Amino acid sequence: MQKFSAIRNVIPQATINNLHDRTLAIVEDLRTTYFPDLSDQDVLENYMHSKPSRFSRAVALRLMDSQTIAVIQPDLTSAANGFWGEKDYVFYPVFYVRLSPCHTPGTHLLDSQPHYDKSFGCYAYSFWMPLQTSNEETGGICLYPDEDVAREYVRRNENNRNDFLSYRDNSADLDQPLRGNAKVFSLEPGDVVTFDSDMLHGATRPGTRNRISFDVRLLSLAEQPEDSCPSRLINLFNSHIDLSNALNLMSLGDPDGAAMALQKVDEAALPDQMASVLTAFRARTNFPNPKDLFDASPWQSEYAWFQALPDDDGQ
């Protein structure tokens, strides 16, 4: 079976426009709240599109609230059913908003190292979406379906051989096979590129125009490897999206974002264990300082609230 595809007109234009405008508004709110002395360009240059920061993670968590997911999930599920086959898809709790500026220093091909989407050991279906036209000027998602090329960079069940910095520093050697074997796409807002967790991919650097995109994943719990992929986390996230985002925003050092997320939560209806975790997080005094939001934030550091839950289910 084919492992990737561009699918046209998946997300309605009005929804894309809303996501685009909300993304910029969220970035501006974070800037004025925590970094009033920085310019818009300063924030863009510090966003760390190549290596997720607490700031970029806060943007994604603020954007992907329960209402946003409820709007986009039916269209993505329809696209998944049409391409990957009909399955019991649920939303995956790792997602990103990318702001990629043009004219960044260097000559490397990609603004993210080649990698697989294998966080938490889950097998998922990724959906990459530009929030404006994506082409050679903006750069965009690029896939590497050639197995020989893939083996040069990372083995599927191992960690990447390069992080972004080592990829960039060695790009003169690493980019040669990548340039000739990349599958790239020209996309309009509303189009998506979908691929599975076995597809090596990255994103080409913007040329003459900035790029805004986001990527999310769907998965079927029935397909997950045994003793891998925490189904309890997946189910709890989908049942308590806004609470999950609020707890993650606390952990990142965005108390204002956490407070806004909690306004969407009916705390009286929370199960006891989730209510207890919220109480414990509110009592904590050791969260990161918001002034450190531009520090790197690997995905492994998120969902500390899930690690704090007792072993029994309590959903």
C-alpha positions as CSV (number, residue, x, y, z in Angstrom):
1,M,0.0,0.0,0.0
2,Q,1.2,3.5,-0.8
3,K,2.5,5.2,2.3
4,F,1.8,8.9,1.6
5,S,-0.4,11.2,-0.5
6,A,-1.3,14.8,-1.0
7,I,-5.0,15.2,-0.6
8,R,-6.7,18.3,-1.9
9,N,-9.3,20.5,-0.3
10,V,-9.6,18.6,3.0
11,I,-10.0,21.6,5.4
12,P,-12.5,24.3,4.4
13,Q,-10.9,27.7,3.5
14,A,-12.8,29.5,6.3
15,T,-11.3,27.1,8.9
16,I,-7.8,27.6,7.5
17,N,-8.2,31.4,7.6
18,N,-9.4,31.1,11.2
19,L,-6.4,28.9,12.2
20,H,-4.0,31.3,10.4
21,D,-5.3,34.4,12.2
22,R,-5.6,32.7,15.5
23,T,-2.0,31.4,15.3
24,L,-0.7,34.9,14.7
25,A,-2.9,36.3,17.5
26,I,-1.6,33.7,19.9
27,V,2.0,34.5,19.0
28,E,1.3,38.2,19.5
29,D,-0.4,37.5,22.9
30,L,2.6,35.5,24.1
31,R,4.9,38.2,22.9
32,T,3.1,41.1,24.6
33,T,2.4,39.1,27.8
34,Y,5.9,37.7,28.4
35,F,8.3,39.5,26.0
36,P,7.0,43.1,25.5
37,D,10.6,44.3,24.7
38,L,10.9,41.9,21.7
39,S,9.8,42.8,18.2
40,D,7.7,40.5,16.1
41,Q,10.8,39.6,14.1
42,D,12.8,38.8,17.3
43,V,10.1,36.4,18.3
44,L,10.0,34.8,14.8
45,E,13.8,34.3,14.9
46,N,13.6,32.8,18.4
47,Y,10.6,30.6,17.8
48,M,13.0,27.7,17.1
49,H,11.0,26.2,14.3
50,S,13.7,23.6,13.8
51,K,13.8,22.5,17.4
52,P,10.5,22.9,19.4
53,S,10.7,25.4,22.2
54,R,8.4,25.9,25.1
55,F,7.1,29.0,23.2
56,S,6.2,27.0,20.1
57,R,4.7,24.2,22.2
58,A,2.6,26.8,24.0
59,V,1.3,28.2,20.6
60,A,0.3,24.7,19.6
61,L,-1.4,23.9,22.9
62,R,-3.3,27.1,22.9
63,L,-4.5,26.6,19.3
64,M,-5.4,23.0,19.5
65,D,-8.2,23.3,22.0
66,S,-11.3,21.0,22.2
67,Q,-13.2,23.3,19.8
68,T,-10.4,23.4,17.2
69,I,-10.0,19.6,17.3
70,A,-13.8,19.2,17.0
71,V,-13.8,21.3,13.9
72,I,-10.9,19.7,12.0
73,Q,-11.1,16.1,13.2
74,P,-14.2,15.1,11.1
75,D,-12.5,16.3,7.9
76,L,-9.2,14.6,8.7
77,T,-11.0,11.4,9.7
78,S,-12.8,11.4,6.3
79,A,-9.5,11.9,4.5
80,A,-8.0,9.1,6.6
81,N,-10.9,6.8,5.9
82,G,-10.5,7.4,2.2
83,F,-6.7,6.9,2.0
84,W,-5.7,4.7,4.9
85,G,-8.9,2.7,5.2
86,E,-11.9,2.9,7.6
87,K,-10.7,2.6,11.2
88,D,-11.6,3.8,14.6
89,Y,-9.4,6.9,14.5
90,V,-8.8,9.1,17.5
91,F,-6.7,12.3,17.9
92,Y,-3.1,11.9,18.9
93,P,-1.9,14.2,21.7
94,V,1.3,15.4,20.0
95,F,0.9,18.2,17.5
96,Y,2.9,21.2,16.3
97,V,2.5,24.7,14.9
98,R,5.5,25.7,12.7
99,L,6.6,29.3,12.0
100,S,9.5,29.1,9.6
101,P,11.2,32.3,8.6
102,C,13.0,32.8,5.3
103,H,16.6,33.8,4.9
104,T,17.9,31.9,8.0
105,P,21.7,31.5,8.0
106,G,23.2,28.5,6.4
107,T,23.1,26.4,3.3
108,H,21.4,23.2,4.6
109,L,18.4,21.8,2.8
110,L,16.1,21.2,5.7
111,D,14.9,23.2,8.6
112,S,14.3,20.0,10.6
113,Q,16.5,16.9,10.7
114,P,15.2,13.8,8.9
115,H,13.1,11.8,11.3
116,Y,10.1,9.5,11.9
117,D,7.0,10.4,13.8
118,K,7.3,7.7,16.5
119,S,6.7,9.6,19.8
120,F,5.5,7.4,22.7
121,G,6.1,4.3,20.5
122,C,2.8,4.8,18.7
123,Y,2.0,4.0,15.0
124,A,0.1,7.0,13.7
125,Y,-1.0,8.8,10.5
126,S,0.4,12.3,10.2
127,F,-1.3,15.2,8.5
128,W,0.8,18.2,7.5
129,M,-1.1,21.4,6.5
130,P,0.1,24.7,5.3
131,L,-1.9,27.8,6.4
132,Q,-1.0,29.6,3.2
133,T,0.3,28.5,-0.3
134,S,3.2,26.1,0.2
135,N,5.8,25.9,-2.7
136,E,9.5,26.4,-3.4
137,E,9.4,29.9,-2.1
138,T,8.0,28.9,1.3
139,G,9.5,25.4,1.5
140,G,7.5,22.7,3.1
141,I,7.1,19.0,4.0
142,C,9.4,16.6,2.1
143,L,9.3,12.8,2.3
144,Y,11.9,10.1,1.7
145,P,10.1,6.9,0.6
146,D,13.4,5.4,-0.7
147,E,14.5,2.8,1.9
148,D,18.2,3.1,0.9
149,V,18.1,6.8,1.6
150,A,16.2,6.3,4.9
151,R,18.8,3.8,6.2
152,E,21.5,6.4,5.8
153,Y,19.9,8.6,8.4
154,V,18.0,6.7,11.0
155,R,16.8,3.1,11.6
156,R,13.1,2.9,12.2
157,N,13.2,1.5,15.7
158,E,16.2,3.5,16.9
159,N,16.8,7.1,17.8
160,N,17.8,9.5,15.1
161,R,21.5,9.5,14.3
162,N,21.4,13.3,14.1
163,D,19.6,16.0,16.0
164,F,19.0,19.3,14.2
165,L,22.3,20.8,15.1
166,S,24.4,17.9,14.1
167,Y,22.4,17.6,10.9
168,R,23.0,21.3,10.1
169,D,26.7,21.1,10.9
170,N,27.2,18.1,8.7
171,S,24.7,19.0,6.0
172,A,27.4,19.4,3.3
173,D,27.7,15.6,3.3
174,L,24.2,14.6,4.5
175,D,22.2,16.7,2.0
176,Q,23.6,15.2,-1.2
177,P,21.4,12.1,-1.3
178,L,18.5,14.1,0.3
179,R,18.4,16.7,-2.5
180,G,18.0,14.1,-5.2
181,N,15.5,11.8,-3.4
182,A,13.0,14.3,-1.8
183,K,9.3,14.0,-2.5
184,V,8.1,17.6,-2.3
185,F,4.7,19.1,-2.8
186,S,3.0,22.4,-4.0
187,L,0.0,22.9,-1.8
188,E,-2.9,25.3,-1.4
189,P,-4.5,26.2,2.0
190,G,-6.8,23.3,2.8
191,D,-4.7,20.7,1.2
192,V,-2.9,18.1,3.4
193,V,0.0,15.7,3.0
194,T,-0.5,12.5,4.9
195,F,2.0,9.8,5.7
196,D,2.5,7.1,8.3
197,S,5.0,6.6,11.1
198,D,7.3,4.5,8.8
199,M,7.9,7.5,6.5
200,L,11.2,9.4,6.9
201,H,10.5,13.1,6.4
202,G,11.6,16.6,7.2
203,A,10.8,20.1,5.9
204,T,12.7,22.2,3.4
205,R,13.8,25.6,4.4
206,P,11.9,28.6,3.3
207,G,13.4,30.5,0.3
208,T,11.9,34.0,-0.1
209,R,8.7,33.7,1.9
210,N,7.9,32.8,5.5
211,R,5.9,29.6,6.1
212,I,3.2,28.8,8.7
213,S,2.0,25.3,9.0
214,F,0.7,22.8,11.5
215,D,0.8,19.0,11.8
216,V,-1.4,16.6,13.7
217,R,-1.9,12.9,13.8
218,L,-4.7,10.4,14.0
219,L,-4.3,6.8,15.1
220,S,-6.3,3.6,15.7
221,L,-5.7,2.1,19.1
222,A,-6.5,-1.3,17.6
223,E,-3.3,-1.1,15.4
224,Q,-0.8,-0.3,18.2
225,P,2.1,-2.6,19.0
226,E,1.7,-4.7,22.1
227,D,3.4,-3.1,25.2
228,S,3.8,0.2,23.4
229,C,1.8,3.3,22.8
230,P,0.0,4.3,26.1
231,S,-3.6,3.9,25.2
232,R,-4.7,5.3,28.6
233,L,-3.0,8.6,27.7
234,I,-4.6,8.7,24.3
235,N,-8.1,8.1,25.8
236,L,-7.6,10.6,28.7
237,F,-6.4,13.3,26.3
238,N,-9.4,12.8,23.9
239,S,-11.8,12.9,27.0
240,H,-10.1,15.9,28.6
241,I,-8.4,18.0,25.8
242,D,-8.6,21.4,27.5
243,L,-7.5,20.1,30.9
244,S,-4.6,18.2,29.3
245,N,-3.6,21.4,27.5
246,A,-3.9,23.5,30.6
247,L,-1.7,21.1,32.6
248,N,0.9,21.0,29.8
249,L,0.9,24.8,29.6
250,M,1.5,25.0,33.4
251,S,4.5,22.6,32.9
252,L,5.9,24.7,30.1
253,G,5.7,28.0,32.0
254,D,2.7,29.6,30.4
255,P,0.3,30.3,33.3
256,D,-1.8,32.7,31.3
257,G,-2.4,30.1,28.6
258,A,-3.2,27.5,31.3
259,A,-5.7,29.9,32.9
260,M,-7.5,30.4,29.5
261,A,-7.6,26.7,28.9
262,L,-9.1,26.0,32.3
263,Q,-11.9,28.4,31.6
264,K,-13.1,25.8,29.1
265,V,-13.1,23.0,31.7
266,D,-16.1,21.9,33.8
267,E,-14.1,21.2,36.9
268,A,-17.1,19.9,38.8
269,A,-17.5,17.1,36.2
270,L,-13.9,15.9,36.3
271,P,-13.2,12.3,37.5
272,D,-11.5,12.2,40.9
273,Q,-8.0,11.4,39.6
274,M,-8.0,14.2,37.1
275,A,-9.3,16.6,39.7
276,S,-6.5,15.5,42.0
277,V,-3.8,16.1,39.4
278,L,-5.2,19.5,38.7
279,T,-5.2,20.3,42.5
280,A,-1.6,19.1,42.8
281,F,-0.4,21.1,39.8
282,R,-2.0,24.3,41.1
283,A,-0.1,23.8,44.3
284,R,3.3,23.5,42.6
285,T,5.7,26.4,42.7
286,N,8.5,25.0,40.6
287,F,7.2,25.5,37.1
288,P,9.6,27.1,34.5
289,N,9.8,30.9,34.4
290,P,7.8,32.3,31.4
291,K,10.9,34.3,30.5
292,D,12.5,30.9,29.6
293,L,9.8,30.0,27.1
294,F,12.3,30.0,24.2
295,D,14.3,27.2,25.8
296,A,14.1,23.9,23.9
297,S,11.2,21.6,24.8
298,P,11.5,18.0,23.5
299,W,8.2,16.1,23.3
300,Q,9.3,13.7,25.9
301,S,9.1,16.4,28.6
302,E,5.3,16.9,28.1
303,Y,2.4,15.1,29.7
304,A,4.0,15.2,33.2
305,W,0.4,15.2,34.4
306,F,0.0,11.7,33.0
307,Q,3.0,10.4,34.8
308,A,1.5,11.8,38.1
309,L,-1.7,9.6,37.8
310,P,-2.0,6.5,39.9
311,D,-1.8,3.2,38.1
312,D,-5.5,2.3,38.1
313,D,-7.6,3.8,35.3
314,G,-10.0,6.2,36.9
315,Q,-11.1,7.8,33.6
